[in-house]
Amino acid sequence: MVDSRNIIELEDVVVKFVGDSGDGMQLTGTLFSEAAAESGNDLATFPDFPAEIRAPHNTVAGVSGFQVHLGQKKIYTSGDFCDVLVAMNPASLKANLKWAKPGGTLVVDSSTFDQKAIEKAGYTTNPLQDGSLSIYNIIQAPITLLTQECLRDHKIDKKSAVRTKNMFVLGMVFFLFNKSLESTLGYIDKKFKGKPEIKEANKAALIAGYNYSETMEAVNITFRVGPSNLEKGFYRNVTGNVATAWGLLAAAERSGRPLFLGSYPITPATEILMELSLHKSLGAKVFQAEDEIAGICSAIGASFAGSFAVTTTSGPGLSLKSEAIGLAVIAELPLVIVNVQRAGPSTGMPTKSEQSDLMQALFGRNGECPAVVMAASSPVDCFYSAYLASKISLEHMTPVILLTDGYLGFGSELFRIPDVNNLPEIKPPLATPNDPGYKPYRRNPVSLAREWAFPGMEGLRHRIGGLEKTNVDGLVSTDPKNHQLMVNLRAEKVNKIADYIPLQQIEGEETGDLLVVGWGGTKGALISAVQNMQQEGKKISLAHFSHIMPLPKNTEEVFGKFKKIVVCELNMGQFVNYLRMTMPQFKYLQYNKVQGLPFHVQELTEVFNKMLEE
Amino acid sequence: MLKDKRIQVSPTELTKEDFVSDQMVKWCPGCGAHAILAAVENVFPKIGYRKENFAFVSGIGCSSRFPYYVNTYGFHGIHGRANAIASGVKIANPDLSVWIATGDGDSMAIGGNHLIHIVRRNIDVNILLFNNQIYGLTKGQFSPTTPMGEVTKTSPHGTIEHPFITAGLIMGAQGTFFARAIDNNVKLMTEVMYEAAKHDGTSVVEILQNCIIFAENAHTHIANRETKEDVQLFLKHGEPMIFGKNRNKGIILKGTGLGVVTIGEGGITEKDILVHDQYSKDPAIHRMLGRMMQPVFPVAMGVIRSAPYLTYDDLHEEQINNARKTAKIQSVNDLLRSGEVWEIK
């Protein structure tokens, strides 16, 4: 196809699809991402939807969006601001214009901009006509009308015809990015296999949208993002929540202990529960409990019975599970607790992300109650972190709290599919049946982990539980010295895990003017900002933590080689205060934000530059 | 010896000694829990499963020290959560005979939610619910089963709460098995525990237990050896509901409820007396039997309800087995490679 239009080559581009919830924006965004990925782009995505299932039609509250960042270079985040904003109605434009880059492209369905919808969105005049969008490159088309028009000869009702407008606009965007329709046509064939009329209508709308752009004068430039230099292998797209579920399944398979999940639905963690429910063929036992407490308590029961037990939740659910985590700590049973963090306190903002449960994970229990705390740093890292959290929990006989967050859980990125058999092996310390020397709290002298004996095993009957027990024998005891000993042993067991985890890595030089410190889901934004500044010659590096309790053994050494340290978190300073407590010899600067929004690369760059100048 | 579709039977004959623990039993002298322990030690060898296949789970309270005093696998949980923990034990390993020791406070106050849901799901466990109508371990506060008006440490002017009737709560939660026994009748306790083990599904055995320190006499009007035959109705499947020292009193259907009659008076013969059907799926009569109270009615003892329903654990295993047979995804590697996957060469 020869086209006289200018093609602009881009390193990376951010596209956001927005519309009324029910306009099919999640699907549109997903299909665009998949086509981009298959053409070799690296990418990261993030859906942005209201807490309400179907908020009132055409209102700002009811806007649903899907953002995708694709590139020829390595992509770490779903992007700060968008280069292309596709808006299907006035409310979605109103809600999202602040995320469009000045000079960026807007693709707008002008047929939805009637007086009523404009007013409902909170505009006083039509933004397509009042000149307020003059700094943008606007591609406006009566998409709804054109879709109906192109389906005039199809045997479908008006409502179904209007519903395919998302395919029409997707076709337009494919043209805009010089992408082929092939994979999406294939998807439509599969998805609507039993519904030939709907299938044909969707295909027709997709093609019509593509052709319309091609003939439309408003589209005077198109973009091209070349293939990324991805490592060879098989790839797929994966969200953080699904990756977490898969990491847990992989750990069950490699450890030989059957997976048991006890969980209660809660946003934004529910997808892990739903995903694991699908995999009974892998032996995963999923118990949807009556509440958060029953979720974790059933998991503790399953762990006592010899399963690899997991509970998944989000902030308020972690609060409810606190007492039971203490039970798992004193019983010294393996248990993985996944907390997909959201904005709190209380119900807070369930669909918005935050990192404000760190202190709760570290200390939110009665008694001296140490548990391992880890954090995942990207959607794909959720897979590896879940696997490693499981390995630590099973091999060291301890609860592990894995912190992810809503952005990781809902966000997606490309996943280079590993061979599960190449992951590190997992060997739980199983007791030997009929071992005459078996005692419930006899410990491995190096790791201090006790042995795991469970009902059904011959010759090992014993009793454990929430009351303090004597070391080795495991008998109920209130002896003062024994309690001190057991408190020390439980803490030491967790601290010793530092001998089994990787050393803290540094992105960049090992010495410099500013060390940026982060943890968990902010890695993408932090590394992007730090790399940009490194390219400008700044002496800045990043230490991004996955292991929080215990910290990697070389943490002190890493911190000592920089003039300044700044700890960046989406909370009011929880990790920084933990570091101040653990390693008070360093002076820590901090940068915090709690707006239910991720860090933007631009804001971080400004903050770091200022800190370097001061 | 019981036959279960999954739980292994003991290769050797077991005795009481196989289940006696080496721990000192620390309940108060005269506490009803001692007799419950004796009944468990009697019944486990009779049930005859392999001794490693028994697991005891408990919550918090006097009742919940139970696992330490019986030599099986045992887990002493946290307050109210025994039923939730035990759900996990049984679902994780359906080859176990899972027993729960819990009390009126543990299972009907702080753990009420877990009790109704384990019962509703019909998970195949056996719940021994020690009902002494008081909080014993915390030294004498009223519980959800304390009779209204009772003076306790936290109700100095008498409680103003309507108590739960355990049977009503269990059957309201779609319970498939409910039995009642009293702690001064070890034989009856042993019998109903055996029946509980035999039942597929959640078996709730309410044991009217005496707390000699804080609620002494809570059950005396029922327990009294002199009058017990007049105030207790011992139910037997297939037999008429006859009670009384002279075996001349009985239960009949009267209007929309039950009534007490004397055989030989007003033309009543044995044929008019209701015959107990513990296996009836319709819970209407079971509910009325469970709610019978002094002074109008005798208190029903024995198995009130044992209705056959599918169990959660059987259905769960069936789904897993079917999925294993039919699903394309048989390993995590299969899973990671399913769906939209492409190769970068």
Interface residues (C-beta under 8 A of the other chain):
Chain A: E34 A37 E38 G40 L230 E231 K232 G233 F234 Y235 R236 N237 W246 L249 A250 E253 P258 F260 G262 H279 K280 S281 L282 G283 K285 F287 A289 E290 D291 I293 A294 C297 S298 A299 I300 G301 A302 S303 F304 A305 G306 S307 A309 E323 A324 G326 L327 A331 I417 P418 D419 V420 N421 F454 P455 G456 M457 E458 G459 L460 R461 H462 R463 I464 G465 G466 L467 L475 V476
Chain B: Q23 K51 E52 N53 F54 A55 F56 V57 S58 I60 P67 Y68 N71 T72 Y73 G74 F75 H76 G77 I78 R81 A84 I85 A86 S87 G88 V89 K90 I91 A92 N93 D95 L96 N113 H114 H117 H316 Q319 I320 A323 R324 T326 A327 I329 Q330 S331 V332 N333 L335 L336 R337 G339 E340 V341 W342 E343 I344 K345
